Amino acid sequence: MKRKKRNWGVLMIATALIIMQLPVSEADAATSASDFKMEGSALVRYRGNEKNVSIPDTVQVIREGAFEENDNVELVVVPNSVKTIESYAFWGCDSLDTVVLGNGLREVGDYAFAGCTGLEQMTIPSNVKSIGILAFGDCYNMKNISIPAETSNIHDTAFDGCYQLTIHCDPGSAADTFAAAFYERQKEMPEKEDAPDKGEPSIPEPSGTGEPAVTEAPPTQEPVQETGNLLGSTHVVGNNAVVFVDNKQERVYDGDTSAAVRENPGLTDLREFDWNSGVPKYTIVDGTSVADWAYYKRTDLDTLALPEGVRQIGQFAFSRSALKTVVLPEGVEEIAYGAFYHCDALESAVIPATVRSVEPKAFTYTPWVERFLKGEAVEGALGDFLISGGVLVAYRGNARELVIPEGVRVIGAEVFQGHEEIESVSLPESLLVAGEGAFEGCSRLNQVKFGQNLQEIKDRAFFGTGLQGSITLPASLQKLGLFAFGNIALAYEGQEPEHTHETSAARLSNMAYRGYEKDVTQVAGVKVEGLEGAEASLEGADRSYTLTIGQPEDGAGMKEACLRTFQVQPPDDMAVYSLSLSDGSGIPLTKLGNQPLTVVLPLPEALKGQEVKVLAVDRNGQLDLLEAERVLLEGAEAVRFVTTSPSVTGVLGVGPAESQEELLEVNVKMEAQSGAPVRSQGSAADMMKLLSCGILLTAGTVLWAGNVSRNRKIRR
């Protein structure tokens, strides 16, 4: 649940006043006057290569592109004399992690700090009246910003792509109004629900970074690090490379026992595993699926050639990586949500004829698509259509009577979304799949000619159009998605198709996708069914949810996951549960985003008095280690854990507990009512952490640093 706390900014300013007593920043001594190209009082270009830059106090305007794409600068001190920061001034400064804004600043221009992925925190000075278009666009590591009441004009896109951002401001201010609308848009931002650094901080967040078949790369790589989350070091040992991730060491495993680089744990019992090193993850699972987030932010990838046998490209699998070209092998059937999102160097993609699904945001913000939409010639462009392997990826036209070219097999997700000029559409005979939200919001669309080979219409494909009356669908149709035509009456030339739903409907925040409205008569909270004595709470729950807990006798899913990850079966006394959370729609919710589910399960007799570990099977059939602790629930020994992806979950006893001291008695229902365990932001403890890290602060201005991977940016 979001919080807008003005006291965050007050606390920052108070801390700043203390810090101001420290010696002057080394930035003042690091920058030479010759490094600045000036035109009167305007800074036209910074020509130096220093990391710490103090702008002269004679500067009143920082001109467009003055620091653009400077990969050296990490800290900038903007003096009180500066009144305006123009468009693109610091655009694409990947290493910039600390900015001190002077109190004379009146305006932050369009794209001024866009793509500054190192920025995490900032306070806008009180004299700033406006923040421009995408001023902080795609500063995706930014977590906190304090905006004063005096800032009256904030463009709707100012913080697009800042999916982790909390805005701190005065109630009733223009920033407060902006924040309310921003949080609604933020729910739809790619990465918002399931970013890889969303795990609890006490549990290392593993991220497989093994190498597939790519253009030649060195056998080892330096660690790639992002703020608060070590992605790990990688040894290339084949297509099944696995990485253990923690802050001290890494171990690599390969399914091939003859691999030159291999440390086999030699486990005969799962309880022997060293849990402090984190749970390993495969990047290519069973040779068929590229795992979700597998190569996220990898800057060492160039040209990708995956091995034969891969069927699925996972969610955000290559997002924000440095890929320039992609050639997917025959046999790939699914390109999942955000798979190549923001690959800022991707100029072309070859999609095979076997692909049947391209989910939302798969190629969003890649030069390949962006250049096409701007009217440039790119590979796969056919007039107003961008097509690869029979997949329609993008559309740039404005035709009222739309005729989709013959040869298109799949319309990708959201391709025509919001094209209100379209009045009629003719689908080709070659079309097999109409993608998720393909024509959603085409409000003037009142006529559709269906091809006779159409097999699947995905969720919301024709939702929000001008279609009326009854629609007759062809006999070839086999699958029909959720709200594919809204509430329009449907008739079928053949048998009624199977009714399906996409993974987007299983995201907690997408209530509208499930067609579920809040029932004001319901009591907000989580009702538990299936296991006596179990309790649960959902952070920020504002309606009724049901958690169904099953106990599969054969441990289905968990056994396969343990064999895949550890090459051993789970012990017989491992307690395995299936967790399914749903609202009034009845659709299982598998992505909870920033609203974690806390579950308390009574411990079986065989596990009482033992130290326990809780493992969950992820979307790719791999294991995650969840934050867990032994507690008392109504006097009985239990285990409490937190998850954001309810699934098959196992409780493993790993030996006698080191401490048999009295356990904490918990009351989940009371915690839910009081708001616990909601995590606050900007606490005094956080401030102490900041001080220990050597933060630069000035009155009214705060921003702290973080190490991030560096990706090439493109202007939008």
Sequence and secondary structure as in RCSB ss.txt:
>XXXX:A:sequence
MKRKKRNWGVLMIATALIIMQLPVSEADAATSASDFKMEGSALVRYRGNEKNVSIPDTVQVIREGAFEENDNVEL
VVVPNSVKTIESYAFWGCDSLDTVVLGNGLREVGDYAFAGCTGLEQMTIPSNVKSIGILAFGDCYNMKNISIPAE
TSNIHDTAFDGCYQLTIHCDPGSAADTFAAAFYERQKEMPEKEDAPDKGEPSIPEPSGTGEPAVTEAPPTQEPVQ
ETGNLLGSTHVVGNNAVVFVDNKQERVYDGDTSAAVRENPGLTDLREFDWNSGVPKYTIVDGTSVADWAYYKRTD
LDTLALPEGVRQIGQFAFSRSALKTVVLPEGVEEIAYGAFYHCDALESAVIPATVRSVEPKAFTYTPWVERFLKG
EAVEGALGDFLISGGVLVAYRGNARELVIPEGVRVIGAEVFQGHEEIESVSLPESLLVAGEGAFEGCSRLNQVKF
GQNLQEIKDRAFFGTGLQGSITLPASLQKLGLFAFGNIALAYEGQEPEHTHETSAARLSNMAYRGYEKDVTQVAG
VKVEGLEGAEASLEGADRSYTLTIGQPEDGAGMKEACLRTFQVQPPDDMAVYSLSLSDGSGIPLTKLGNQPLTVV
LPLPEALKGQEVKVLAVDRNGQLDLLEAERVLLEGAEAVRFVTTSPSVTGVLGVGPAESQEELLEVNVKMEAQSG
APVRSQGSAADMMKLLSCGILLTAGTVLWAGNVSRNRKIRR
>XXXX:A:secstr
     HHHHHHHHHHHHHHTTS   THHHH  GGGEEEETTEEEEE    SEEE  TT  EE TTTTTT SS  E
EE  TT  EE TTTTTT TT  EEE  TT  EE TTTTTT TT  EEE  TT  EE TTTTTT TT  EEE  TT
  EE TTTTTT TT EEE  TTSHHHHHHHHHHHHHTTSTTTTT TT S TTS         SBS   SB   EE
ETTEEEE  B   TT EE   SS   EE S TT SS      SSGGGS GGG   EESEETTTEE TTTTTT SS
  EEE  TT  EE TTSSTT    EEE  TT  EE TTTTTT TT  EEE  TT  EE TTSSTT HHHHHHHTT
   TTEETTEEEETTEEEEE    SEEE  TT  EE TTTTTT TT  EEE  TT  EE TTTTTT TT  EEE 
 TT  EE TTTTTTSS  SEEEE TT  EE TTTTTT EEEESSS  EE   GGGGBTT HHHHT    TTS SE
EEEESSTT EEEETT  SEEEEEEE  TT TTHHHHHHHHHSS   TT EEEEEEEE TT  B  B TTS EEEE
EE  GGGTTEEEEEEEE TTS EEEE EEEEEETTEEEEEEEESS  EEEEEEEEE S  S   B  HHHHHHHT
TT   SS HHHHHHHHHTT  EETTEE              
